[in-house]
Amino acid sequence: MSQRLVQTCIGLEVKAILTEAHGKVKEIVAAHRPSLEELAQRLLKKEVVERPELQAILKVVNIDRAKEKKSVAPSRQSPEKGIGRD
C-alpha cells in the first residue's frame, strides 16, 4: 500500500470513530438535558456548586460511585456496590 492510501484509510477510520462518538455524546446530553440545564442555571447564579448540591441535581447519592456502577456489568454487580452505598 502506498503511504497516501494508508493515510486516507487512517483518516477515514478516525472520522468514523469521531462521528460515532459525537452521536453518542449527543444522545447522552439529550437524555440528561433537564439536569444539565438546572446545573447551568445554578452555576450562573452561584458560580460554584458543592458536591451535595451537584448530587441532588444529578440525582445520585455518590458521584464517585456512579461512574463505577456504569462500568460494572449488572449481572456481576452485588447490592453492596450500588450508588451511594458506602
Phi and psi in degrees as GROMACS dihedral restraints (atoms count N, CA, C in turn):
[ dihedral_restraints ]
;  ai    aj    ak    al  type     phi  dphi    fc
    3     4     5     6     1   -79.4    20    10
    4     5     6     7     1   160.4    20    10
    6     7     8     9     1   -62.6    20    10
    7     8     9    10     1   -39.2    20    10
    9    10    11    12     1   -63.3    20    10
   10    11    12    13     1   -40.2    20    10
   12    13    14    15     1   -65.9    20    10
   13    14    15    16     1   -41.3    20    10
   15    16    17    18     1   -62.9    20    10
   16    17    18    19     1   -44.1    20    10
   18    19    20    21     1   -61.1    20    10
   19    20    21    22     1   -41.6    20    10
   21    22    23    24     1   -64.4    20    10
   22    23    24    25     1   -44.3    20    10
   24    25    26    27     1   -62.0    20    10
   25    26    27    28     1   -44.2    20    10
   27    28    29    30     1   -63.9    20    10
   28    29    30    31     1   -44.4    20    10
   30    31    32    33     1   -59.7    20    10
   31    32    33    34     1   -42.5    20    10
   33    34    35    36     1   -66.2    20    10
   34    35    36    37     1   -39.8    20    10
   36    37    38    39     1   -66.2    20    10
   37    38    39    40     1   -43.2    20    10
   39    40    41    42     1   -61.3    20    10
   40    41    42    43     1   -44.0    20    10
   42    43    44    45     1   -61.1    20    10
   43    44    45    46     1   -42.2    20    10
   45    46    47    48     1   -63.6    20    10
   46    47    48    49     1   -42.0    20    10
   48    49    50    51     1   -63.6    20    10
   49    50    51    52     1   -46.0    20    10
   51    52    53    54     1   -66.0    20    10
   52    53    54    55     1   -38.0    20    10
   54    55    56    57     1   -64.3    20    10
   55    56    57    58     1   -43.1    20    10
   57    58    59    60     1   -64.3    20    10
   58    59    60    61     1   -44.7    20    10
   60    61    62    63     1   -63.1    20    10
   61    62    63    64     1   -40.7    20    10
   63    64    65    66     1   -61.2    20    10
   64    65    66    67     1   -42.7    20    10
   66    67    68    69     1   -62.3    20    10
   67    68    69    70     1   -42.9    20    10
   69    70    71    72     1   -63.5    20    10
   70    71    72    73     1   -42.2    20    10
   72    73    74    75     1   -62.9    20    10
   73    74    75    76     1   -42.3    20    10
   75    76    77    78     1   -61.4    20    10
   76    77    78    79     1   -39.8    20    10
   78    79    80    81     1   -64.1    20    10
   79    80    81    82     1   -44.5    20    10
   81    82    83    84     1   -64.0    20    10
   82    83    84    85     1   -46.1    20    10
   84    85    86    87     1   -63.0    20    10
   85    86    87    88     1   -42.7    20    10
   87    88    89    90     1   -62.7    20    10
   88    89    90    91     1   -40.3    20    10
   90    91    92    93     1   -66.6    20    10
   91    92    93    94     1   -30.0    20    10
   93    94    95    96     1  -110.2    20    10
   94    95    96    97     1    17.1    20    10
   96    97    98    99     1   -54.1    20    10
   97    98    99   100     1   -47.5    20    10
   99   100   101   102     1   -58.2    20    10
  100   101   102   103     1   -44.1    20    10
  102   103   104   105     1   -65.1    20    10
  103   104   105   106     1   -40.4    20    10
  105   106   107   108     1   -66.6    20    10
  106   107   108   109     1   -38.2    20    10
  108   109   110   111     1   -63.6    20    10
  109   110   111   112     1   -44.6    20    10
  111   112   113   114     1   -62.0    20    10
  112   113   114   115     1   -43.5    20    10
  114   115   116   117     1   -62.3    20    10
  115   116   117   118     1   -43.4    20    10
  117   118   119   120     1   -60.7    20    10
  118   119   120   121     1   -43.7    20    10
  120   121   122   123     1   -64.0    20    10
  121   122   123   124     1   -41.8    20    10
  123   124   125   126     1   -64.9    20    10
  124   125   126   127     1   -40.1    20    10
  126   127   128   129     1   -67.0    20    10
  127   128   129   130     1   -35.5    20    10
  129   130   131   132     1   -65.1    20    10
  130   131   132   133     1   -34.8    20    10
  132   133   134   135     1   -79.5    20    10
  133   134   135   136     1   -43.8    20    10
  135   136   137   138     1  -110.4    20    10
  136   137   138   139     1   -21.6    20    10
  138   139   140   141     1    71.2    20    10
  139   140   141   142     1   -23.7    20    10
  141   142   143   144     1  -133.4    20    10
  142   143   144   145     1   134.6    20    10
  144   145   146   147     1  -122.9    20    10
  145   146   147   148     1   119.6    20    10
  147   148   149   150     1   -75.3    20    10
  148   149   150   151     1   161.2    20    10
  150   151   152   153     1   -50.3    20    10
  151   152   153   154     1   -49.3    20    10
  153   154   155   156     1   -60.1    20    10
  154   155   156   157     1   -40.3    20    10
  156   157   158   159     1   -67.7    20    10
  157   158   159   160     1   -40.5    20    10
  159   160   161   162     1   -63.1    20    10
  160   161   162   163     1   -42.3    20    10
  162   163   164   165     1   -62.1    20    10
  163   164   165   166     1   -38.2    20    10
  165   166   167   168     1   -66.6    20    10
  166   167   168   169     1   -41.9    20    10
  168   169   170   171     1   -64.3    20    10
  169   170   171   172     1   -45.0    20    10
  171   172   173   174     1   -82.6    20    10
  172   173   174   175     1    -5.0    20    10
  174   175   176   177     1    60.4    20    10
  175   176   177   178     1    42.7    20    10
  177   178   179   180     1  -127.1    20    10
  178   179   180   181     1   152.0    20    10
  180   181   182   183     1   -88.0    20    10
  181   182   183   184     1   -34.5    20    10
  183   184   185   186     1  -139.1    20    10
  184   185   186   187     1   106.4    20    10
  186   187   188   189     1   -59.5    20    10
  187   188   189   190     1   -41.7    20    10
  189   190   191   192     1   -60.6    20    10
  190   191   192   193     1   -38.0    20    10
  192   193   194   195     1   -81.6    20    10
  193   194   195   196     1   -20.4    20    10
  195   196   197   198     1   -60.9    20    10
  196   197   198   199     1   -41.9    20    10
  198   199   200   201     1   -68.2    20    10
  199   200   201   202     1   -41.4    20    10
  201   202   203   204     1   -59.7    20    10
  202   203   204   205     1   -41.9    20    10
  204   205   206   207     1   -61.0    20    10
  205   206   207   208     1   -40.5    20    10
  207   208   209   210     1   -66.2    20    10
  208   209   210   211     1   -28.6    20    10
  210   211   212   213     1   -86.0    20    10
  211   212   213   214     1   -11.5    20    10
  213   214   215   216     1   -95.3    20    10
  214   215   216   217     1   130.9    20    10
  216   217   218   219     1   -63.4    20    10
  217   218   219   220     1   136.4    20    10
  219   220   221   222     1   -55.6    20    10
  220   221   222   223     1   -35.7    20    10
  222   223   224   225     1   -70.2    20    10
  223   224   225   226     1   -22.3    20    10
  225   226   227   228     1   -99.6    20    10
  226   227   228   229     1    -5.5    20    10
  228   229   230   231     1   -84.7    20    10
  229   230   231   232     1   127.5    20    10
  231   232   233   234     1   -89.2    20    10
  232   233   234   235     1   160.8    20    10
  234   235   236   237     1   -58.6    20    10
  235   236   237   238     1   -29.3    20    10
  237   238   239   240     1   -69.9    20    10
  238   239   240   241     1   -14.9    20    10
  240   241   242   243     1   -96.0    20    10
  241   242   243   244     1    10.4    20    10
  243   244   245   246     1   -69.7    20    10
  244   245   246   247     1   167.1    20    10
  246   247   248   249     1   -63.7    20    10
  247   248   249   250     1   131.3    20    10
  249   250   251   252     1    83.1    20    10
  250   251   252   253     1     0.7    20    10
  252   253   254   255     1   -95.1    20    10
  253   254   255   256     1   101.5    20    10
